[in-house]
Amino acid sequence: MLFNPRTAFSSLLAFSLLAITPTAFANHDEGWNVDRLFRQPIVKQAAIGAAAGAAGGMLSDRVSTGKGALTGAVVGGGTGLLSQSRYFQGKPLARRALQGAVVGTGVSYATDNDKLKGALIGAGAGAGYHYIRQYIDNR
């Protein structure tokens, strides 16, 4: 099998954690600062995603609580990375579409549905959110 979803998901989790760790502990004057880690927006979004995924797992018969929490944490961290990215600050349509794709892929992974279809639907929802938000802001 060329594409293994578990390997890809584990790699995404590992790279997400590696991406947040240097920013959280980068203050060389204070050493390891755990309080600073939990004030990072990416970590907060990952925690919110984990809580939402665990709640979805408890309320649903299709998703286990652990799988929902892990998926929610990765999705929350991924959307947090996209929202904090300097590259996407001037590209709100791309940022919101990618955030939607990450959420759609995560939900599809947790419910064992087609991941590509979930990513496409999520990207469309993110782009639709962007245009609705833009319309509301211009009124």
Order of alpha helices (4+ residues) and beta strands (2+ residues): alpha-alpha-alpha-alpha-alpha-alpha
